[in-house]
């Protein structure tokens, strides 16, 4: 199973990577590697101002290939499957005011 470490330094950066339209929440992960929908991955997520990372087990639900339109970086969208540290809730508290923004993100 692949593992990724993600560290977010600001709420705005976190907003760019968060995928609120995914049922249990999810994050976009920049990666040039090839994945298949449904592949399991582990995310070690450090939120802004957090002292340590939280672990989330997820599944690939989105693919952005190398050379995608609009210059979007290559990567995968990972839907949260096992979120024992409630990362989704923590993220939505941090970026709640940004969720209604029309500013584009890395997945939409």
ROMAR-113241 format. One record per residue: residue in three letters; x, y, z of N, C-alpha, C in turn. Coordinates in Angstrom, 1 decimal. Example, Ala and Ser with C-alpha at 12.3 -4.5 7.8 and 13.67 -1.06 7.14 Angstrom:
// ROMAR-113241
<kolpa code="ALA" n_px="13.2" n_py="-5.7" n_pz="7.8" ca_px="12.3" ca_py="-4.5" ca_pz="7.8" c_px="13.2" c_py="-3.3" c_pz="7.8"/>
<kolpa code="SER" n_px="12.8" n_py="-2.2" n_pz="7.1" ca_px="13.7" ca_py="-1.1" ca_pz="7.1" c_px="12.9" c_py="0.0" c_pz="7.9"/>
END
This chain:
// ROMAR-113241
<kolpa code="UNK" n_px="0.9" n_py="-1.2" n_pz="0.0" ca_px="0.0" ca_py="0.0" ca_pz="0.0" c_px="0.9" c_py="1.2" c_pz="0.0"/>
<kolpa code="UNK" n_px="0.6" n_py="2.2" n_pz="-0.9" ca_px="1.4" ca_py="3.4" ca_pz="-1.0" c_px="1.0" c_py="4.4" c_pz="0.2"/>
<kolpa code="UNK" n_px="2.1" n_py="5.1" n_pz="0.6" ca_px="1.9" ca_py="6.1" ca_pz="1.7" c_px="2.4" c_py="7.4" c_pz="1.3"/>
<kolpa code="UNK" n_px="1.6" n_py="8.5" n_pz="1.6" ca_px="2.0" ca_py="9.8" ca_pz="1.3" c_px="2.0" c_py="10.7" c_pz="2.6"/>
<kolpa code="UNK" n_px="2.9" n_py="11.6" n_pz="2.7" ca_px="3.0" ca_py="12.6" ca_pz="3.8" c_px="2.6" c_py="13.9" c_pz="3.2"/>
<kolpa code="UNK" n_px="1.5" n_py="14.5" n_pz="3.7" ca_px="1.0" ca_py="15.8" ca_pz="3.3" c_px="1.1" c_py="16.8" c_pz="4.4"/>
<kolpa code="UNK" n_px="1.8" n_py="17.9" n_pz="4.2" ca_px="1.9" ca_py="19.0" ca_pz="5.2" c_px="1.3" c_py="20.2" c_pz="4.6"/>
<kolpa code="UNK" n_px="0.3" n_py="20.8" n_pz="5.3" ca_px="-0.4" ca_py="22.0" ca_pz="4.8" c_px="0.1" c_py="23.1" c_pz="5.7"/>
<kolpa code="UNK" n_px="0.6" n_py="24.2" n_pz="5.1" ca_px="1.1" ca_py="25.3" ca_pz="5.9" c_px="0.0" c_py="26.4" c_pz="6.1"/>
<kolpa code="UNK" n_px="-1.0" n_py="26.4" n_pz="5.3" ca_px="-2.0" ca_py="27.5" ca_pz="5.4" c_px="-3.4" c_py="26.9" c_pz="5.1"/>
<kolpa code="UNK" n_px="-4.4" n_py="27.6" n_pz="5.6" ca_px="-5.8" ca_py="27.2" ca_pz="5.3" c_px="-6.1" c_py="27.3" c_pz="3.8"/>
<kolpa code="UNK" n_px="-5.6" n_py="28.3" n_pz="3.2" ca_px="-5.8" ca_py="28.4" ca_pz="1.7" c_px="-5.2" c_py="27.3" c_pz="0.9"/>
<kolpa code="UNK" n_px="-4.0" n_py="26.8" n_pz="1.3" ca_px="-3.4" ca_py="25.7" ca_pz="0.7" c_px="-4.2" c_py="24.4" c_pz="0.9"/>
<kolpa code="UNK" n_px="-4.7" n_py="24.2" n_pz="2.1" ca_px="-5.5" ca_py="23.1" ca_pz="2.4" c_px="-6.8" c_py="23.1" c_pz="1.6"/>
<kolpa code="UNK" n_px="-7.4" n_py="24.3" n_pz="1.4" ca_px="-8.6" ca_py="24.4" ca_pz="0.6" c_px="-8.3" c_py="24.0" c_pz="-0.8"/>
<kolpa code="UNK" n_px="-7.2" n_py="24.3" n_pz="-1.3" ca_px="-6.8" ca_py="23.9" ca_pz="-2.7" c_px="-6.8" c_py="22.3" c_pz="-2.9"/>
<kolpa code="UNK" n_px="-6.5" n_py="21.6" n_pz="-1.8" ca_px="-6.3" ca_py="20.2" ca_pz="-1.9" c_px="-7.5" c_py="19.4" c_pz="-1.4"/>
<kolpa code="UNK" n_px="-8.4" n_py="20.0" n_pz="-0.6" ca_px="-9.5" ca_py="19.3" ca_pz="0.0" c_px="-10.6" c_py="19.0" c_pz="-1.1"/>
<kolpa code="UNK" n_px="-11.3" n_py="17.9" n_pz="-0.9" ca_px="-12.3" ca_py="17.5" ca_pz="-1.9" c_px="-13.6" c_py="17.3" c_pz="-1.1"/>
<kolpa code="UNK" n_px="-14.4" n_py="18.4" n_pz="-0.8" ca_px="-15.6" ca_py="18.4" ca_pz="0.0" c_px="-16.7" c_py="17.6" c_pz="-0.6"/>
<kolpa code="UNK" n_px="-16.7" n_py="17.4" n_pz="-2.0" ca_px="-17.7" ca_py="16.7" ca_pz="-2.7" c_px="-17.7" c_py="15.2" c_pz="-2.5"/>
<kolpa code="UNK" n_px="-16.6" n_py="14.7" n_pz="-1.9" ca_px="-16.5" ca_py="13.3" ca_pz="-1.7" c_px="-17.2" c_py="13.0" c_pz="-0.4"/>
<kolpa code="UNK" n_px="-18.0" n_py="11.9" n_pz="-0.4" ca_px="-18.9" ca_py="11.6" ca_pz="0.7" c_px="-18.3" c_py="11.7" c_pz="2.1"/>
<kolpa code="UNK" n_px="-17.1" n_py="11.1" n_pz="2.4" ca_px="-16.5" ca_py="11.2" ca_pz="3.7" c_px="-15.3" c_py="12.1" c_pz="3.7"/>
<kolpa code="UNK" n_px="-15.2" n_py="13.0" n_pz="2.7" ca_px="-14.1" ca_py="13.9" ca_pz="2.6" c_px="-13.0" c_py="13.2" c_pz="1.8"/>
<kolpa code="UNK" n_px="-12.0" n_py="14.0" n_pz="1.4" ca_px="-10.9" ca_py="13.5" ca_pz="0.7" c_px="-9.9" c_py="14.6" c_pz="0.4"/>
<kolpa code="UNK" n_px="-8.7" n_py="14.2" n_pz="-0.1" ca_px="-7.7" ca_py="15.1" ca_pz="-0.4" c_px="-7.0" c_py="14.8" c_pz="-1.8"/>
<kolpa code="UNK" n_px="-6.6" n_py="15.8" n_pz="-2.5" ca_px="-5.9" ca_py="15.6" ca_pz="-3.7" c_px="-4.4" c_py="15.4" c_pz="-3.3"/>
<kolpa code="UNK" n_px="-3.7" n_py="14.5" n_pz="-4.0" ca_px="-2.3" ca_py="14.2" ca_pz="-3.7" c_px="-1.6" c_py="14.3" c_pz="-5.0"/>
<kolpa code="UNK" n_px="-0.6" n_py="15.2" n_pz="-5.1" ca_px="0.2" ca_py="15.4" ca_pz="-6.3" c_px="1.1" c_py="14.1" c_pz="-6.4"/>
<kolpa code="UNK" n_px="1.1" n_py="13.5" n_pz="-7.6" ca_px="1.9" ca_py="12.3" ca_pz="-7.8" c_px="2.0" c_py="12.0" c_pz="-9.3"/>
<kolpa code="UNK" n_px="3.2" n_py="11.8" n_pz="-9.8" ca_px="3.4" ca_py="11.4" ca_pz="-11.2" c_px="3.2" c_py="9.9" c_pz="-11.4"/>
<kolpa code="UNK" n_px="3.0" n_py="9.2" n_pz="-10.3" ca_px="2.9" ca_py="7.7" ca_pz="-10.4" c_px="1.5" c_py="7.3" c_pz="-10.9"/>
<kolpa code="UNK" n_px="1.4" n_py="6.1" n_pz="-11.5" ca_px="0.2" ca_py="5.6" ca_pz="-12.0" c_px="-0.6" c_py="4.9" c_pz="-10.9"/>
<kolpa code="UNK" n_px="-1.9" n_py="5.2" n_pz="-10.8" ca_px="-2.7" ca_py="4.5" ca_pz="-9.9" c_px="-4.0" c_py="4.1" c_pz="-10.6"/>
<kolpa code="UNK" n_px="-4.7" n_py="3.2" n_pz="-10.0" ca_px="-6.1" ca_py="2.8" ca_pz="-10.5" c_px="-7.1" c_py="3.2" c_pz="-9.5"/>
<kolpa code="UNK" n_px="-8.3" n_py="3.5" n_pz="-10.0" ca_px="-9.4" ca_py="3.8" ca_pz="-9.1" c_px="-9.6" c_py="2.6" c_pz="-8.1"/>
<kolpa code="UNK" n_px="-9.8" n_py="2.9" n_pz="-6.9" ca_px="-10.0" ca_py="1.9" ca_pz="-5.8" c_px="-8.7" c_py="1.5" c_pz="-5.1"/>
<kolpa code="UNK" n_px="-7.5" n_py="1.9" n_pz="-5.6" ca_px="-6.3" ca_py="1.5" ca_pz="-4.9" c_px="-6.3" c_py="2.1" c_pz="-3.5"/>
<kolpa code="UNK" n_px="-5.8" n_py="1.4" n_pz="-2.5" ca_px="-5.8" ca_py="1.9" ca_pz="-1.2" c_px="-4.5" c_py="2.6" c_pz="-0.9"/>
<kolpa code="UNK" n_px="-4.5" n_py="3.7" n_pz="-0.2" ca_px="-3.3" ca_py="4.5" ca_pz="0.2" c_px="-3.5" c_py="4.9" c_pz="1.6"/>
<kolpa code="UNK" n_px="-2.3" n_py="5.2" n_pz="2.2" ca_px="-2.3" ca_py="5.8" ca_pz="3.6" c_px="-1.8" c_py="7.2" c_pz="3.4"/>
<kolpa code="UNK" n_px="-2.5" n_py="8.2" n_pz="4.1" ca_px="-2.2" ca_py="9.6" ca_pz="4.1" c_px="-1.7" c_py="9.9" c_pz="5.5"/>
<kolpa code="UNK" n_px="-0.6" n_py="10.5" n_pz="5.6" ca_px="-0.1" ca_py="11.1" ca_pz="6.9" c_px="-0.3" c_py="12.6" c_pz="6.7"/>
<kolpa code="UNK" n_px="-1.3" n_py="13.2" n_pz="7.3" ca_px="-1.7" ca_py="14.6" ca_pz="7.1" c_px="-1.4" c_py="15.5" c_pz="8.3"/>
<kolpa code="UNK" n_px="-0.6" n_py="16.5" n_pz="8.0" ca_px="-0.3" ca_py="17.5" ca_pz="9.0" c_px="-1.0" c_py="18.8" c_pz="8.6"/>
<kolpa code="UNK" n_px="-2.0" n_py="19.2" n_pz="9.4" ca_px="-2.8" ca_py="20.4" ca_pz="9.2" c_px="-2.1" c_py="21.6" c_pz="9.6"/>
<kolpa code="UNK" n_px="-2.5" n_py="22.8" n_pz="9.2" ca_px="-1.8" ca_py="24.0" ca_pz="9.6" c_px="-1.8" c_py="24.1" c_pz="11.1"/>
<kolpa code="UNK" n_px="-0.7" n_py="24.5" n_pz="11.7" ca_px="-0.5" ca_py="24.7" ca_pz="13.2" c_px="-0.6" c_py="23.4" c_pz="14.0"/>
<kolpa code="UNK" n_px="-0.7" n_py="22.2" n_pz="13.3" ca_px="-0.8" ca_py="21.0" ca_pz="14.1" c_px="0.7" c_py="20.6" c_pz="14.5"/>
<kolpa code="UNK" n_px="0.8" n_py="19.9" n_pz="15.6" ca_px="2.1" ca_py="19.5" ca_pz="16.1" c_px="2.5" c_py="18.2" c_pz="15.5"/>
<kolpa code="UNK" n_px="1.5" n_py="17.4" n_pz="15.1" ca_px="1.9" ca_py="16.0" ca_pz="14.6" c_px="0.9" c_py="15.7" c_pz="13.5"/>
<kolpa code="UNK" n_px="1.3" n_py="14.7" n_pz="12.7" ca_px="0.4" ca_py="14.2" ca_pz="11.6" c_px="-0.7" c_py="13.3" c_pz="12.1"/>
<kolpa code="UNK" n_px="-1.8" n_py="13.2" n_pz="11.4" ca_px="-2.8" ca_py="12.3" ca_pz="11.6" c_px="-2.9" c_py="11.3" c_pz="10.4"/>
<kolpa code="UNK" n_px="-3.2" n_py="10.1" n_pz="10.7" ca_px="-3.2" ca_py="9.1" ca_pz="9.6" c_px="-4.6" c_py="8.8" c_pz="9.1"/>
<kolpa code="UNK" n_px="-4.8" n_py="8.7" n_pz="7.8" ca_px="-6.1" ca_py="8.4" ca_pz="7.2" c_px="-5.8" c_py="7.3" c_pz="6.1"/>
<kolpa code="UNK" n_px="-6.6" n_py="6.3" n_pz="6.1" ca_px="-6.6" ca_py="5.3" ca_pz="5.1" c_px="-7.7" c_py="5.6" c_pz="4.1"/>
<kolpa code="UNK" n_px="-7.3" n_py="5.6" n_pz="2.8" ca_px="-8.3" ca_py="6.0" ca_pz="1.8" c_px="-8.1" c_py="5.2" c_pz="0.5"/>
<kolpa code="UNK" n_px="-9.0" n_py="5.5" n_pz="-0.4" ca_px="-9.0" ca_py="4.9" ca_pz="-1.7" c_px="-9.0" c_py="5.9" c_pz="-2.8"/>
<kolpa code="UNK" n_px="-8.3" n_py="5.6" n_pz="-3.9" ca_px="-8.2" ca_py="6.5" ca_pz="-5.0" c_px="-9.6" c_py="6.6" c_pz="-5.7"/>
<kolpa code="UNK" n_px="-10.1" n_py="7.8" n_pz="-5.8" ca_px="-11.4" ca_py="8.1" ca_pz="-6.4" c_px="-11.3" c_py="9.1" c_pz="-7.5"/>
<kolpa code="UNK" n_px="-10.2" n_py="9.6" n_pz="-7.8" ca_px="-10.0" ca_py="10.6" ca_pz="-8.8" c_px="-8.6" c_py="10.5" c_pz="-9.4"/>
<kolpa code="UNK" n_px="-8.5" n_py="10.6" n_pz="-10.7" ca_px="-7.2" ca_py="10.5" ca_pz="-11.4" c_px="-7.0" c_py="11.7" c_pz="-12.3"/>
<kolpa code="UNK" n_px="-5.9" n_py="12.4" n_pz="-12.1" ca_px="-5.5" ca_py="13.5" ca_pz="-13.0" c_px="-4.2" c_py="13.1" c_pz="-13.6"/>
<kolpa code="UNK" n_px="-4.2" n_py="12.7" n_pz="-14.9" ca_px="-3.0" ca_py="12.2" ca_pz="-15.5" c_px="-2.0" c_py="13.4" c_pz="-15.8"/>
<kolpa code="UNK" n_px="-0.8" n_py="13.0" n_pz="-16.1" ca_px="0.2" ca_py="14.0" ca_pz="-16.6" c_px="-0.3" c_py="14.6" c_pz="-17.9"/>
<kolpa code="UNK" n_px="-0.1" n_py="15.9" n_pz="-18.0" ca_px="-0.6" ca_py="16.6" ca_pz="-19.2" c_px="-2.0" c_py="16.9" c_pz="-19.2"/>
<kolpa code="UNK" n_px="-2.7" n_py="16.9" n_pz="-18.1" ca_px="-4.1" ca_py="17.2" ca_pz="-18.0" c_px="-4.4" c_py="18.6" c_pz="-18.5"/>
<kolpa code="UNK" n_px="-5.6" n_py="18.9" n_pz="-18.9" ca_px="-6.0" ca_py="20.2" ca_pz="-19.4" c_px="-5.8" c_py="21.3" c_pz="-18.3"/>
<kolpa code="UNK" n_px="-5.7" n_py="22.5" n_pz="-18.7" ca_px="-5.6" ca_py="23.6" ca_pz="-17.8" c_px="-4.4" c_py="23.6" c_pz="-16.9"/>
<kolpa code="UNK" n_px="-3.4" n_py="22.8" n_pz="-17.2" ca_px="-2.1" ca_py="22.8" ca_pz="-16.5" c_px="-2.3" c_py="22.2" c_pz="-15.0"/>
<kolpa code="UNK" n_px="-3.4" n_py="21.5" n_pz="-14.8" ca_px="-3.6" ca_py="20.9" ca_pz="-13.5" c_px="-2.5" c_py="19.9" c_pz="-13.2"/>
<kolpa code="UNK" n_px="-1.9" n_py="19.9" n_pz="-12.0" ca_px="-0.8" ca_py="18.9" ca_pz="-11.7" c_px="-1.3" c_py="17.5" c_pz="-11.7"/>
<kolpa code="UNK" n_px="-0.5" n_py="16.6" n_pz="-12.1" ca_px="-0.8" ca_py="15.2" ca_pz="-12.0" c_px="-1.0" c_py="14.7" c_pz="-10.6"/>
<kolpa code="UNK" n_px="-1.9" n_py="13.8" n_pz="-10.4" ca_px="-2.1" ca_py="13.3" ca_pz="-9.1" c_px="-3.4" c_py="12.5" c_pz="-8.9"/>
<kolpa code="UNK" n_px="-3.7" n_py="12.2" n_pz="-7.7" ca_px="-4.9" ca_py="11.4" ca_pz="-7.4" c_px="-5.8" c_py="12.0" c_pz="-6.3"/>
<kolpa code="UNK" n_px="-7.0" n_py="11.8" n_pz="-6.4" ca_px="-8.0" ca_py="12.2" ca_pz="-5.3" c_px="-8.1" c_py="10.9" c_pz="-4.4"/>
<kolpa code="UNK" n_px="-8.0" n_py="11.1" n_pz="-3.1" ca_px="-8.1" ca_py="10.0" ca_pz="-2.2" c_px="-9.3" c_py="10.3" c_pz="-1.3"/>
<kolpa code="UNK" n_px="-10.3" n_py="9.4" n_pz="-1.3" ca_px="-11.5" ca_py="9.5" ca_pz="-0.4" c_px="-11.1" c_py="8.8" c_pz="0.9"/>
<kolpa code="UNK" n_px="-11.6" n_py="9.5" n_pz="2.0" ca_px="-11.3" ca_py="9.0" ca_pz="3.3" c_px="-12.1" c_py="7.7" c_pz="3.6"/>
<kolpa code="UNK" n_px="-11.5" n_py="6.7" n_pz="4.0" ca_px="-12.2" ca_py="5.4" ca_pz="4.3" c_px="-12.1" c_py="5.2" c_pz="5.8"/>
<kolpa code="UNK" n_px="-10.9" n_py="5.3" n_pz="6.4" ca_px="-10.7" ca_py="5.1" ca_pz="7.8" c_px="-10.1" c_py="6.4" c_pz="8.3"/>
<kolpa code="UNK" n_px="-10.9" n_py="7.2" n_pz="9.0" ca_px="-10.5" ca_py="8.5" ca_pz="9.5" c_px="-10.7" c_py="8.5" c_pz="11.0"/>
<kolpa code="UNK" n_px="-9.9" n_py="7.8" n_pz="11.7" ca_px="-10.0" ca_py="7.6" ca_pz="13.2" c_px="-9.7" c_py="8.9" c_pz="13.9"/>
<kolpa code="UNK" n_px="-8.9" n_py="9.8" n_pz="13.3" ca_px="-8.5" ca_py="11.1" ca_pz="14.0" c_px="-9.5" c_py="12.2" c_pz="13.6"/>
<kolpa code="UNK" n_px="-10.5" n_py="11.9" n_pz="12.8" ca_px="-11.5" ca_py="12.9" ca_pz="12.4" c_px="-10.8" c_py="14.0" c_pz="11.6"/>
<kolpa code="UNK" n_px="-10.0" n_py="13.7" n_pz="10.7" ca_px="-9.3" ca_py="14.7" ca_pz="9.9" c_px="-10.3" c_py="15.5" c_pz="9.1"/>
<kolpa code="UNK" n_px="-11.3" n_py="14.8" n_pz="8.6" ca_px="-12.3" ca_py="15.6" ca_pz="7.8" c_px="-12.9" c_py="16.7" c_pz="8.6"/>
<kolpa code="UNK" n_px="-13.3" n_py="16.4" n_pz="9.8" ca_px="-13.9" ca_py="17.4" ca_pz="10.7" c_px="-12.9" c_py="18.6" c_pz="11.0"/>
<kolpa code="UNK" n_px="-11.7" n_py="18.2" n_pz="11.2" ca_px="-10.7" ca_py="19.2" ca_pz="11.5" c_px="-10.5" c_py="20.1" c_pz="10.3"/>
<kolpa code="UNK" n_px="-10.4" n_py="19.5" n_pz="9.1" ca_px="-10.2" ca_py="20.3" ca_pz="7.9" c_px="-11.4" c_py="21.2" c_pz="7.7"/>
<kolpa code="UNK" n_px="-12.6" n_py="20.7" n_pz="7.8" ca_px="-13.8" ca_py="21.6" ca_pz="7.6" c_px="-13.9" c_py="22.7" c_pz="8.6"/>
<kolpa code="UNK" n_px="-13.4" n_py="22.5" n_pz="9.8" ca_px="-13.4" ca_py="23.6" ca_pz="10.8" c_px="-12.4" c_py="24.7" c_pz="10.3"/>
<kolpa code="UNK" n_px="-11.2" n_py="24.2" n_pz="9.8" ca_px="-10.2" ca_py="25.2" ca_pz="9.4" c_px="-10.6" c_py="26.0" c_pz="8.2"/>
<kolpa code="UNK" n_px="-11.2" n_py="25.3" n_pz="7.2" ca_px="-11.5" ca_py="26.0" ca_pz="5.9" c_px="-13.0" c_py="26.3" c_pz="5.7"/>
<kolpa code="UNK" n_px="-13.8" n_py="26.1" n_pz="6.7" ca_px="-15.3" ca_py="26.3" ca_pz="6.6" c_px="-15.7" c_py="27.5" c_pz="5.8"/>
<kolpa code="UNK" n_px="-15.0" n_py="28.7" n_pz="6.1" ca_px="-15.4" ca_py="29.9" ca_pz="5.4" c_px="-15.0" c_py="29.9" c_pz="4.0"/>
<kolpa code="UNK" n_px="-14.0" n_py="29.0" n_pz="3.6" ca_px="-13.6" ca_py="29.0" ca_pz="2.2" c_px="-14.4" c_py="28.0" c_pz="1.3"/>
<kolpa code="UNK" n_px="-15.2" n_py="27.1" n_pz="1.9" ca_px="-15.9" ca_py="26.1" ca_pz="1.2" c_px="-16.9" c_py="26.6" c_pz="0.2"/>
<kolpa code="UNK" n_px="-17.4" n_py="27.8" n_pz="0.4" ca_px="-18.4" ca_py="28.4" ca_pz="-0.5" c_px="-17.7" c_py="29.3" c_pz="-1.6"/>
<kolpa code="UNK" n_px="-16.4" n_py="29.3" n_pz="-1.6" ca_px="-15.6" ca_py="30.1" ca_pz="-2.5" c_px="-15.7" c_py="29.6" c_pz="-3.9"/>
<kolpa code="UNK" n_px="-15.6" n_py="30.5" n_pz="-4.9" ca_px="-15.7" ca_py="30.1" ca_pz="-6.3" c_px="-14.3" c_py="29.9" c_pz="-6.8"/>
<kolpa code="UNK" n_px="-13.3" n_py="30.1" n_pz="-6.0" ca_px="-11.9" ca_py="29.9" ca_pz="-6.4" c_px="-11.7" c_py="28.5" c_pz="-6.8"/>
<kolpa code="UNK" n_px="-11.0" n_py="28.2" n_pz="-7.9" ca_px="-10.8" ca_py="26.8" ca_pz="-8.3" c_px="-9.8" c_py="26.1" c_pz="-7.4"/>
<kolpa code="UNK" n_px="-10.0" n_py="24.8" n_pz="-7.3" ca_px="-9.1" ca_py="23.9" ca_pz="-6.5" c_px="-8.4" c_py="23.0" c_pz="-7.5"/>
<kolpa code="UNK" n_px="-7.6" n_py="22.1" n_pz="-7.0" ca_px="-6.8" ca_py="21.2" ca_pz="-7.8" c_px="-7.7" c_py="20.0" c_pz="-8.3"/>
<kolpa code="UNK" n_px="-8.9" n_py="19.9" n_pz="-7.8" ca_px="-9.7" ca_py="18.8" ca_pz="-8.3" c_px="-11.0" c_py="19.3" c_pz="-9.0"/>
<kolpa code="UNK" n_px="-11.4" n_py="20.5" n_pz="-8.9" ca_px="-12.6" ca_py="21.0" ca_pz="-9.5" c_px="-12.4" c_py="22.4" c_pz="-10.0"/>
END
